[in-house]
Amino acid sequence: MIHQWASERGLFNSVLTVFELANGDDTVGQEFHGLDAATLRRALDVLQSQGKAQLFVGTSDEDLGVKLFA
């Protein structure tokens, strides 16, 4: 869902934060909007293992950055 959402909005190669994904105005209405940071992090870990994302460590899960790839 996250990968498809980024594709539909042309956000590949843009860096987003977990906080933006879970709480941002652009994600309202998406199934992942409002997820806690730990659950969202696990989903992003899967995307990273598939080569569809790169995670950038922050000071907390909410400060974590992610870059999504096509």
mmCIF file of the C-alpha atoms, coordinates in Angstrom:
data_MODEL
# 
_entry.id   MODEL 
# 
loop_
_atom_site.group_PDB 
_atom_site.id 
_atom_site.type_symbol 
_atom_site.label_atom_id 
_atom_site.label_alt_id 
_atom_site.label_comp_id 
_atom_site.label_asym_id 
_atom_site.label_entity_id 
_atom_site.label_seq_id 
_atom_site.pdbx_PDB_ins_code 
_atom_site.Cartn_x 
_atom_site.Cartn_y 
_atom_site.Cartn_z 
_atom_site.occupancy 
_atom_site.B_iso_or_equiv 
_atom_site.pdbx_formal_charge 
_atom_site.auth_seq_id 
_atom_site.auth_comp_id 
_atom_site.auth_asym_id 
_atom_site.auth_atom_id 
_atom_site.pdbx_PDB_model_num 
ATOM 1  C CA . MET A 1 1  ? 0.000  0.000  0.000  1.00 0.00 ? 1  MET A CA 1 
ATOM 2  C CA . ILE A 1 2  ? 2.766  2.434  0.895  1.00 0.00 ? 2  ILE A CA 1 
ATOM 3  C CA . HIS A 1 3  ? 4.714  1.665  -2.268 1.00 0.00 ? 3  HIS A CA 1 
ATOM 4  C CA . GLN A 1 4  ? 1.632  2.036  -4.468 1.00 0.00 ? 4  GLN A CA 1 
ATOM 5  C CA . TRP A 1 5  ? 0.660  5.287  -2.744 1.00 0.00 ? 5  TRP A CA 1 
ATOM 6  C CA . ALA A 1 6  ? 4.149  6.712  -3.400 1.00 0.00 ? 6  ALA A CA 1 
ATOM 7  C CA . SER A 1 7  ? 3.955  5.591  -7.028 1.00 0.00 ? 7  SER A CA 1 
ATOM 8  C CA . GLU A 1 8  ? 0.547  7.212  -7.580 1.00 0.00 ? 8  GLU A CA 1 
ATOM 9  C CA . ARG A 1 9  ? 1.829  10.505 -6.179 1.00 0.00 ? 9  ARG A CA 1 
ATOM 10 C CA . GLY A 1 10 ? 5.197  10.527 -7.936 1.00 0.00 ? 10 GLY A CA 1 
ATOM 11 C CA . LEU A 1 11 ? 7.125  10.329 -4.683 1.00 0.00 ? 11 LEU A CA 1 
ATOM 12 C CA . PHE A 1 12 ? 9.770  7.807  -5.696 1.00 0.00 ? 12 PHE A CA 1 
ATOM 13 C CA . ASN A 1 13 ? 13.280 9.011  -4.784 1.00 0.00 ? 13 ASN A CA 1 
ATOM 14 C CA . SER A 1 14 ? 11.851 11.543 -2.317 1.00 0.00 ? 14 SER A CA 1 
ATOM 15 C CA . VAL A 1 15 ? 12.761 11.249 1.357  1.00 0.00 ? 15 VAL A CA 1 
ATOM 16 C CA . LEU A 1 16 ? 9.782  11.042 3.706  1.00 0.00 ? 16 LEU A CA 1 
ATOM 17 C CA . THR A 1 17 ? 9.612  10.514 7.446  1.00 0.00 ? 17 THR A CA 1 
ATOM 18 C CA . VAL A 1 18 ? 7.649  7.831  9.222  1.00 0.00 ? 18 VAL A CA 1 
ATOM 19 C CA . PHE A 1 19 ? 5.800  10.643 10.969 1.00 0.00 ? 19 PHE A CA 1 
ATOM 20 C CA . GLU A 1 20 ? 4.738  12.089 7.583  1.00 0.00 ? 20 GLU A CA 1 
ATOM 21 C CA . LEU A 1 21 ? 3.527  8.697  6.407  1.00 0.00 ? 21 LEU A CA 1 
ATOM 22 C CA . ALA A 1 22 ? 1.528  8.007  9.561  1.00 0.00 ? 22 ALA A CA 1 
ATOM 23 C CA . ASN A 1 23 ? 0.223  11.506 10.237 1.00 0.00 ? 23 ASN A CA 1 
ATOM 24 C CA . GLY A 1 24 ? 0.639  13.658 7.151  1.00 0.00 ? 24 GLY A CA 1 
ATOM 25 C CA . ASP A 1 25 ? -2.195 15.370 5.320  1.00 0.00 ? 25 ASP A CA 1 
ATOM 26 C CA . ASP A 1 26 ? -1.206 13.522 2.120  1.00 0.00 ? 26 ASP A CA 1 
ATOM 27 C CA . THR A 1 27 ? -1.907 10.124 3.707  1.00 0.00 ? 27 THR A CA 1 
ATOM 28 C CA . VAL A 1 28 ? -5.351 10.848 5.151  1.00 0.00 ? 28 VAL A CA 1 
ATOM 29 C CA . GLY A 1 29 ? -7.681 8.103  3.984  1.00 0.00 ? 29 GLY A CA 1 
ATOM 30 C CA . GLN A 1 30 ? -4.869 5.593  3.388  1.00 0.00 ? 30 GLN A CA 1 
ATOM 31 C CA . GLU A 1 31 ? -4.924 2.347  5.373  1.00 0.00 ? 31 GLU A CA 1 
ATOM 32 C CA . PHE A 1 32 ? -1.491 3.094  6.820  1.00 0.00 ? 32 PHE A CA 1 
ATOM 33 C CA . HIS A 1 33 ? -2.495 6.576  8.066  1.00 0.00 ? 33 HIS A CA 1 
ATOM 34 C CA . GLY A 1 34 ? -2.520 6.579  11.854 1.00 0.00 ? 34 GLY A CA 1 
ATOM 35 C CA . LEU A 1 35 ? -0.408 3.440  12.263 1.00 0.00 ? 35 LEU A CA 1 
ATOM 36 C CA . ASP A 1 36 ? 1.986  3.466  15.159 1.00 0.00 ? 36 ASP A CA 1 
ATOM 37 C CA . ALA A 1 37 ? 5.637  4.070  14.251 1.00 0.00 ? 37 ALA A CA 1 
ATOM 38 C CA . ALA A 1 38 ? 6.797  0.552  15.150 1.00 0.00 ? 38 ALA A CA 1 
ATOM 39 C CA . THR A 1 39 ? 4.247  -1.133 12.856 1.00 0.00 ? 39 THR A CA 1 
ATOM 40 C CA . LEU A 1 40 ? 4.997  1.257  10.029 1.00 0.00 ? 40 LEU A CA 1 
ATOM 41 C CA . ARG A 1 41 ? 8.706  0.608  10.526 1.00 0.00 ? 41 ARG A CA 1 
ATOM 42 C CA . ARG A 1 42 ? 8.153  -3.134 10.070 1.00 0.00 ? 42 ARG A CA 1 
ATOM 43 C CA . ALA A 1 43 ? 6.337  -2.483 6.775  1.00 0.00 ? 43 ALA A CA 1 
ATOM 44 C CA . LEU A 1 44 ? 9.189  -0.241 5.609  1.00 0.00 ? 44 LEU A CA 1 
ATOM 45 C CA . ASP A 1 45 ? 11.712 -2.913 6.613  1.00 0.00 ? 45 ASP A CA 1 
ATOM 46 C CA . VAL A 1 46 ? 9.933  -5.313 4.244  1.00 0.00 ? 46 VAL A CA 1 
ATOM 47 C CA . LEU A 1 47 ? 10.070 -2.759 1.418  1.00 0.00 ? 47 LEU A CA 1 
ATOM 48 C CA . GLN A 1 48 ? 13.766 -2.275 2.113  1.00 0.00 ? 48 GLN A CA 1 
ATOM 49 C CA . SER A 1 49 ? 14.421 -6.028 1.992  1.00 0.00 ? 49 SER A CA 1 
ATOM 50 C CA . GLN A 1 50 ? 12.688 -6.077 -1.419 1.00 0.00 ? 50 GLN A CA 1 
ATOM 51 C CA . GLY A 1 51 ? 14.923 -3.271 -2.698 1.00 0.00 ? 51 GLY A CA 1 
ATOM 52 C CA . LYS A 1 52 ? 11.974 -0.856 -2.887 1.00 0.00 ? 52 LYS A CA 1 
ATOM 53 C CA . ALA A 1 53 ? 13.080 1.460  -0.091 1.00 0.00 ? 53 ALA A CA 1 
ATOM 54 C CA . GLN A 1 54 ? 16.090 2.730  1.785  1.00 0.00 ? 54 GLN A CA 1 
ATOM 55 C CA . LEU A 1 55 ? 15.769 3.671  5.445  1.00 0.00 ? 55 LEU A CA 1 
ATOM 56 C CA . PHE A 1 56 ? 17.685 6.506  7.077  1.00 0.00 ? 56 PHE A CA 1 
ATOM 57 C CA . VAL A 1 57 ? 18.077 6.223  10.832 1.00 0.00 ? 57 VAL A CA 1 
ATOM 58 C CA . GLY A 1 58 ? 16.787 9.029  13.005 1.00 0.00 ? 58 GLY A CA 1 
ATOM 59 C CA . THR A 1 59 ? 16.754 9.510  16.749 1.00 0.00 ? 59 THR A CA 1 
ATOM 60 C CA . SER A 1 60 ? 13.475 7.560  17.032 1.00 0.00 ? 60 SER A CA 1 
ATOM 61 C CA . ASP A 1 61 ? 11.168 5.518  14.796 1.00 0.00 ? 61 ASP A CA 1 
ATOM 62 C CA . GLU A 1 62 ? 9.152  8.665  14.045 1.00 0.00 ? 62 GLU A CA 1 
ATOM 63 C CA . ASP A 1 63 ? 12.337 10.482 12.934 1.00 0.00 ? 63 ASP A CA 1 
ATOM 64 C CA . LEU A 1 64 ? 13.212 7.638  10.600 1.00 0.00 ? 64 LEU A CA 1 
ATOM 65 C CA . GLY A 1 65 ? 13.493 8.691  6.975  1.00 0.00 ? 65 GLY A CA 1 
ATOM 66 C CA . VAL A 1 66 ? 12.613 6.523  3.996  1.00 0.00 ? 66 VAL A CA 1 
ATOM 67 C CA . LYS A 1 67 ? 13.324 6.861  0.299  1.00 0.00 ? 67 LYS A CA 1 
ATOM 68 C CA . LEU A 1 68 ? 11.077 4.736  -1.919 1.00 0.00 ? 68 LEU A CA 1 
ATOM 69 C CA . PHE A 1 69 ? 12.143 3.342  -5.300 1.00 0.00 ? 69 PHE A CA 1 
ATOM 70 C CA . ALA A 1 70 ? 10.210 2.186  -8.373 1.00 0.00 ? 70 ALA A CA 1 
# 
